[in-house]
Amino acid sequence: MTLRSPRDLFIYQLSAIHSAEQIKLQMLLQMEQACQNPRIKQLFGDEIPETQQQIVRVQECFRLLGVQPMNVTSRAIDCVRQDAQQFMQQGASQTIADLFSLETSLKVDHYEIAAYTELVGMARALGETQVMSLLEENLHEEQHTSHEVEKLSRQLGAQVIQRMRP
């Protein structure tokens, strides 16, 4: 498909976030299993069904637009996943690995917030109000999750630093 119109760009970007959500879901499943901290494990466990619902909403956007997702891989999120895999091979302690998982989650959330913000604006400009509404739901959930991850990361990071001080 040749991208020639704002609608084509929108479908491309929507396909990229669809890919990002699918990669994120795989990452969440892995991180939730690997984490030892019960608060982090719970946070990721809660985010799994939320991400599944976000994927459903994006798929509904495609249905409303009458198109199939393009074959696009979110390289940005795939790179975050690769960075996380590389980090895990470094032999970090479980506590540090858990904190790194929070940082990884936050990177993905920030990417998604930026992507959904742009998609909402594009949907508005294209007059796709139903699609815009679905994307706004995903955006608000990502903003909320990002806030929760940041809060937990600050709390646990401070605790770890306090314990490690001589």
N, C-alpha and C positions, 0 to 999 in steps of 0.2 A: 504494500500500500504506500503510495506516495503521499506525503503529508503536505497538503496545499492550503488548508483552511484552518481557522481557529478551532473548528469542531474536530478536525483531524488531530490537532495538537492536544486537545482535551482528551480524546479517546486514547492517544498515546500515553499521556500522563496518568489517566485513570488505569490503564493497563500496568503502568509501572508501580502504582500504589497497590494494585491487586497482587502483583508479584511480591512487593515488600511485605504485605500482610501475611502472605503464605510463608515466606522465609522467616518472618518474625514468629509465627506460630511454631515452626520447627525449633527455633531457638528457645522459645519459652518452655516447650516440653523438655528439652535437654537441660536447660538451666534449672528448672523446677526439680528435676530428678537429682541433679548434681549438688544443689545447695544443701547445706547442713543447718543453716540458721532458720529456725521455724518462721520467723517474721518474713524473711525474704521468700522462703518456700511458699508461704501463704499468699504473698503479693503476686508471685508468678502464677500460682494456682488460680487465683481470682482473675488474672489477666487472660488466661487461656480461653475461657468461654467468651469473654469480651472480644477477643481478637477473632474468634470464630464467627461471632455475630457481625463484626465489622466486615469480614470477607463476604458474608451473606448480603450485607447492604451494598457493597461494591458490585457484586454480581447482579443485584437488583437494578443498579444504575445502568449496567450494560443492557439488561432486559428492557428497561424503559427507553433507552436510546436506540434499541433495535439493532444492536451490533454485538459481535463477539469480542472478547479481549484480544488485543494484539499479542503476538509472541514476543514479549518484552521481559527481560530479567532486570530487577532493580539491582544494578551493580553497586550502588551505595550501600545497601543493606547487606548484600552478599559480601562486600569487603569488611563490614563490621563483623559479620559472622566469621570470616576467615581470620580476622585479627583476634577474635575471642578464642578460636581454636588454637592459634599460635600461642597465645598467652597461656592456655591450659597446659601446654607442653613444657612450660618453664618450671614446673615443680613448685608452684606457689602453695603456701599453707592454705588450709580450708577457709580460714577467716578472710584472707586476702582474696582468694578465689571468689568467695561470696560477695565481697565488696566490689570486685571487678565485674561480676555479673550485674550488679545494680548499675554500674557505670555504663555497661554495654546496653542495658535496657534503656537507659536515659538517652543514649546516642540515637537509638532507633526511634524512641518517642519524639525527639526533637526533629528528626528528619520527617516523620509522619505529620507532625504539626505543621511544618513548613509546606509539605506537599498538599495536605488537606486544605490549608488556608488558601493556597493558590487554586486548587480545584473548586472550592466553594465560589471564589470570585469568578472563575471562568464559567461555571454553571450559571451563575447569576447573569453574566453578560450574554450568555447564549440563550437565556430565557428558559432554562431547564429547571424549573422551580422544584419539582419532585426530586430530581437528582440532587439539587442543591441541599434540600432538606435532609436527605440521607447522608450526604457528605458532612453536613454540619453536625449530625449526631456523632459520627466518627471523630470529628475534630474535637468536640467537647469531651468525649471519653478520653482521647489522647491527652488533652490538656489536664484533665483530672488525674489520670494515671501518672503523667510526668510529675505533677505536684507531689503525689504520694511517694514516688520513687525518690525524688529529691529530698523530701523530708526524712525518709527512712535512711537514705545514704548519709545524710548529715549526722543523724543520731548515732548510727552504728559506727560511722567513721570516727566520730569524736570518742566513742567508748573504746574503740580499738587503740586509738592514739593514747588515751589516758592509761590504759592497761600496759602499754609498751614503754611508757616513760619510766626512767630509772628513779 
